[in-house]
Amino acid sequence: MKQQILNLKKKLLIVELPEGASNIRAYNGSIHYDILINTEAPTNLLAKVKNLIGKLTDITEEQFKEWVESFGQNGYMNYLSGSQYSELLKSTAKESFFSYLEKEGIYFENPLGEELILNEDNLWGNAEQDTQVFAALNYQIDKWQEAEQKVWNKNLIYIFQII
């Protein structure tokens, strides 16, 4: 279960729950949900939660506005650039919120690409050189897998208010 505390205007906990989770609720500082015929209550939460705000895909622009910095008519904070200059601001609170998630290392697509593409054309048949090429390929595989671990599924993300 992926989770991250968001330090915005309101302190939030974003959680990726397992596929099939239903009846999601906050109870007694914890998250509870039903999956198949069992009720789960993860014990390793980063923070105690007050209430379920909603599923990420159902959050409205008005809700996003409560969480991100606004610069009036100019726009909303671009958390990636950290800039308050109007040409770098985001035009919607939702865009601002997603720039914060990206700044925190939360991705919805692998930044190294959807597929790992290895270039094996560099194999020469020379054992010493091929060993170096295989080491480079293994490094690419490790980096891609590391990036893939940071990919969240938008459809499984729920936002909770922290106590």
Secondary structure as UniProt FT lines:
FT   STRAND          2..7
FT   STRAND          11..16
FT   TURN            19..20
FT   STRAND          22..27
FT   TURN            28..29
FT   STRAND          30..35
FT   TURN            36..37
FT   STRAND          38..40
FT   STRAND          49..55
FT   HELIX           56..58
FT   HELIX           61..67
FT   HELIX           72..74
FT   TURN            79..82
FT   HELIX           86..88
FT   HELIX           93..103
FT   TURN            104..105
FT   TURN            111..112
FT   HELIX           120..122
FT   HELIX           127..149
FT   HELIX           154..156
FT   STRAND          157..162
//
